[in-house]
Amino acid sequence: MVEITDVVCSLCGCVCDDIVVEVEDNKVTKVKKGACSVGKSKLMGHGRIESPAIRENGTLKNCSYDEAIKKAAEILAAARRPLLYGWSSTVCEADKVGVELAEEIGAVIDNTASVCHGPSVLAIQDVGLPSCTLGEVKNRADLVIYWGANPAAAHANHMKRYSYISKGYWTEEGKKNKKLIVVDVRKTATAKMADVFLQMEQGKDYLVFSALRAMLLGYEDVVPEEVGGVSKKDLLETVRLMKEAKFGMIFFGMGVTHTRARHNNVVNAIQTTRAAHTHTKFSIMPMRGHYNVAGINQVCTWETGYPFAVDLSRGYAWYNPGEISATDLLVRRECDAALIIASDPGAHFPGESIKHLSKIPVIQIDPFPNPTTEFADVLIPAAISGVEAEGNVYRMDNIPIRLRKLVDTEYVADEEIMKRILEEVRAIKEKEGE
Amino acid sequence: MGTKVNLISGRTIVQGQNLDNKLSEEYFKEVATCELNKAEMERLGVAADEPVKVKTSFGEVVVKAKEKEGTPEGIIFIPMGPWANALVSGNTHGAGMPQYKGIDAEIEKTEEEVLHVKDLMKTYMK
């Protein structure tokens, strides 16, 4: 048995990097400390896609990596409007090859931001983001606001490592000297811990942000007695805590981006943060979901200029999320082949878009079978990044962290799979050119 | 004609634990559910673990009712996943993002069975 320390978790955007595991017979046998129950589940592992496979007459038939990669390359090289989607639960090195492949075949490349914080990206491009690192939050913040986010369920270590419960340089007493405000529709497990819980009517985020902004800027008189189901009294208490804080922090989640008004909600959240700057230090950060969704946004931006929903069919990068996000493309039944890597649109896309996806040739690269596997035509099993393969990822505050390899595997890593597909595609194109 | 409600979807801890295990019974038991408050369950005449049918303009799905304190009146919550998404529109309103929360829905008691994930996927492949 070997004990491995400083293991980095490849599950959510927290990217906890202080995990201790035990490895025996080339298998993670115990997660000793550091991981939350969700991260622990990831590290301990689940049933795998056991072999590369190609679907023939409706049935998946096992094959070699070479055969599956060749088939994948043939599908992609022949497609007129291919979609390359996913990229958030793998490492930046694989993402980089993905962008290269998209350029090679003139594909649309999109990532899971388009169904999580895509609207936040649009808002940030609109008005910027006064943000900071999670280290700063840990060491400085004495007021934490979770808005439309339930870290107790989605980022289980977030409060303990980085925010309300953590102890830092100027916050050595932990939550004793901090305040927690939660804004949500449901009284979630996170809301139950709050000093102030604003139980808002669903979809009224924009109004409640506007009321707080007005109050922070000194226009309390224009705010009515109730806004979006929240009393003026509670709003005033929130503003008092915001003004009194030495360093306030807003974390916002899907409650803000998944509702009507989408990016406009986020613009208002950012402007509320700016309004708080007239009184004290304040910062804001999206609660990024997958461990490397921030990373694919980085890679896609440095390679194409844009963070998600990029169309490379013109020979140059074209960015227009409402037109060419994966969902839009599928609903219009526009794409004729898809490569799905490190994500599961079968589970997480609207039914309407799955209808088209399930009918076109789909290549799936993933360590685990999932609903997308049910209709995938080529399966390429991958090594689990952070357990069986290493590589760089970006935490939700855009801090790069290197995932470690804990055990050996015969499964091929995402980066190598992508390189081999790209090589095959280039070989096909070269042959066609002759 | 069912009761009119506002549907939201989102993460739960068990859903997260089974992110890489979606074809499992644990995932099915957690995600093919619909959280309601006690009063709403009584109004619908359903007990915990009994099936309810949820319909929107975009689809319908059968899930099991689950009582959840803290869920406000008129709101139902289905954990993010294939069952919730059978009810979501693909219209992104020019933002690239489907509306996963705040969907007009109807809910009613049903005798129909909850589809397992593989059978649910088959409904798209027709």
Interface residues (C-beta under 8 A of the other chain):
Chain A: L11 C12 S37 V38 S41 K42 G45 H46 G47 S114 V115 G118 P119 L122 N150 A152 A153 A154 A156 V185 R186 K187 T188 A191 K192 Q199 Q202 G203 M254 G255 T257 H258 T259 R260 R262 H263 F308 A309 P321 G322 I324 S325 T327 D328 L330 V331 D344 G346 A347 H348 F349 P350 G351 E352 S353 I354 K355 S358 K359 P367 F368 P369 N370 P371 T373 E374 F375
Chain B: N6 I8 S9 G10 R11 T12 I13 Q15 G16 Q17 N18 L19 D20 N21 K22 L23 S24 F58 G59 K68 E69 G70 T71 P72 I75 F77 M80 G81 P82 N85 A86 L87 V88 S89 G90 N91 T92 H93 G94 A95 G96 M97 P98 Q99 Y100 K101 G102 V117 K118 L120 M121 K122 Y124 M125
